[in-house]
Amino acid sequence: MPTAPEDAITNGRTFAIISHPDAGKTTLTEKLLLYGGAIREAGAVKARRAQQHARSDWMEIERQRGISVTSTVLQFRYQGYRINLLDTPGHQDFSEDTYRTLLAADSVVMVLDAAKGVEEQTIKLYQVARRRQVPVFTFVNKLDRESRDPWDILEEIERILGISTFAMNWPVGMGMGFQGLFDRASREFEAFNRQNRTFDRMSLNDAPLDSHDRMQLQEDLELLEGAGEAFSQAAVTEGVLTPVYFGSAIANFGVETFLNGFLTMAPPPRPRESSAGWVAPEAPYFSGFVFKIQANMNPAHRDRVAFVRVCSGKFERNMPVAHVQSGRTIRLAQPQQFMAQDRAIIDEAFPGDVIGIHDTGLLHIGDTLSEKPDLRFVGFPRFSPEHFAEVELKYTLKHKQYQRGLDELVQEGLVQRYRPEDLGPQVFLGVVGPLQFEVLEYRLKQEYGVEVTLRPLGYRMARWVVEGPAEFELGRFDRVRTVIDDEGQRVLLLEDERSLERLLERHPSLRVAESSPLR
Ligand code: GDP
């Protein structure tokens, strides 16, 4: 059984970028790909995204995605590193997939808009990353615009996200007065040339700063040294300290400093927890897990692509591997790898890499593929949905198809399903992003020939009951529903945090979880 060569492991970096829409994730991705030579011109990623966003019809998005499935992972090389950048769906296709993608990353880059700081979607995604204790790197973007005070931004990251910060570089001025960035590691100044949107590196002494800016910078640096957190690689690795870079993605300013620093500090592929203990990337057998399934929306091609993150060993095309969940051995004949604009059949892959596999319905999210048949990766949660609906079949004669369709799509991880506690006939569904409901309706119709009605429910979160009373006492204004999920666990559907707090106050023995294991 093949082991991965040592440098294939040490040089691998697999990460995801998280951000609130419009903070600049796409622009930064594009600049990173330019450094890696993976695209030839700026605007390539952007143009494709813009096309997607211009259409409100999700089918168009899916149709586009059928072609641009490549955007799930972008592999490129830079300075000897083999980089896998996992794309987290955002905007209107924000879904449980967005969270699941983070399960395949070894580190996370958080992009903030310097004028807006820490925003809602960033918080949600950060919390998923934190649960896995992966290193988080921060890029504070749009320094070329009027932005908030850098101290404010650091304070906000620490207060809202509860992670310590270490500024790797420091801005002088902002917006129209933006002069450049001081790189604390090299102690050099990157002067911003506003006209050409370029920058020059120079010693601080040579920097074209007036006496006010120079004094301000000295003062800030002293404060950073004195009051700031000490840098610790161990703290970064544990995910309790985030290195913070300031810059402007669109002006390609501070991006190179960020990329170089990030690649040095970010971890190579990390060991993964399995039923047989931790699996190190150096283990002498191939193993990996499915973290995302992308159905082909074209009814003429009902195949799907399962995205597999390689965890250990060396993957070779055509090698027989055990699909642990079904107990079957399969051959992966046409594994694909993804570049910025193309996908290609590949012959081998190493830990940290993501490969796409054509699948006809065998593979599910969280499944293990391995040369070692008695190994199963663990730790794939179902995340709390944020939208709920009651589903009903329109024409009851199609009950059988409806049942099968719903069973299969729930298993695939498209939606979560709940039943009333008294096991009445109602069926409730939950999703992270509303687009998932549209995809469900469409696929039930196209693939199973059934039409359903989805009646929205007013709940906004689910909590799994770890321990609690047999019956809940509810106040007059409480809108809480207890349901049972597909695994037989009790789940509370709630309107907001406040209603959860009230419930916890009233039932001191109640303990709940924000997510639940997939299987
Ligand atoms: P995403 O939604 O996070 O992927 O954000 P985009 O990369 O699409 O950027 C959102 C908007 O901000 C676009 O209009 C970009 O051109 C703009 N933008 C991105 N980076 C910068 C920057 O550094 N400075 C300025 N002024 N605008 C930027």
Residues whose N, C-alpha, C, O or C-beta is under 5 A from the ligand:
A	BS01	GDP	S19 H20 P21 D22 A23 G24 K25 T26 T27 L28 N141 K142 D144 R145 G247 S248 A249 I250 A251
